[in-house]
Amino acid sequence: MYDLKRIGHTTSQVEQAYGAGQLFHHTPPEGRAERDRMLDETSFLQDMVGDGSPREIVAQLVEMGEDRLAPAGR
């Protein structure tokens, strides 16, 4: 069960990285100003990467067992 969710999460991360690469490296010159404005002036990256990924990872750790969230050395 857990492995299936981990595969889904990993697939999602790969797709997200691919999309970001396409956005950053393949935007035509005439669209770069708009791309930069969207990334600089909206919460798009924070919502997708800064909030979404850690939330998914913590959910997986909880599923693995509460002791996974304890600081090292306990």
Secondary structure, DSSP 8 states (H G I E B T S, - for coil): -HHHHHHHHHHHHHHHHHHHHHHHHS--GGGHHHHHHHHHHSSHHIIIIIIIHHHHHHHHHHHH-GGGGS-TT-
